Amino acid sequence: MFMPWSSQVKPDGVINRDEKVFKFARERNIPVVMLTSGGYMKSSARVIADSIANLSKNCLIDLTISK
């Protein structure tokens, strides 16, 4: 599906959007599954990594690896 506005979203917008979605879900005890997309270029991969780091910094996700 073509979304003409998708190319207009800046990296900070992606990070802010993800944070808002995760906060909304956390406040309502709604489980979240995050499926990344667009990580096929280095620039996209950086935005995804920065978003995940931001979510972790704000205690919205736990990056601990369980054994």
N, C-alpha and C positions, 0 to 999 in steps of 0.2 A: 504494500500500500504506500503510495507516495504522500508524504506530508511536507508541503512546501515550507512550513515554518521550522522544520527540524534543523535545517542548515543554518538557521538564524540563532539557535541557542548557543550561547557562549559557554566556555568551560565553567566559569563561576556559576552560571545558571543551572547547569547540570548538578553541580555539587550542592547548591542551595536547594534545588528541587528534591534531590535524594534525601537530604537532611530533613526537610519538611515532611516527606512521605514517611520516613522512619519514625519521626517524633509523633506524627498522627497515629501511626499504628501502635507504637509503644503505649501512648496515653490511653488507648482503647483495648489494649491487650490483644491486638490482631497479629497473627503470625505473618511474616514476610518472607518471600523467596525472591532473591535478587538474581535475575538472569542478565548478564552483561551482553551488550551487543556493540557493534561498531569498533571493537578492539583490534581490528585487522590492520590498523596503521599505528605507528608509534605515537602520534599525537592523540589518537582516541584512547589508546592503552594508558597514556599518562592521565587523562581525565578520569578514567575508571579507577585507576590506582589512587589518585588524589581524593576521589569521592569516598572510596573505601577507607582511606586513612582518616578522613574527616569524620566519618561515621564512628570509627573506632575511638578517635580522640574525644568525641562527644558521648561516649559510652552507649551508643545506639546499636553497636554490634560487638561481639566478642571474637577476637582473632586468635584466641587460645586454641592450640591443636590438642585435641584429646586423644588419648591412647586407648 
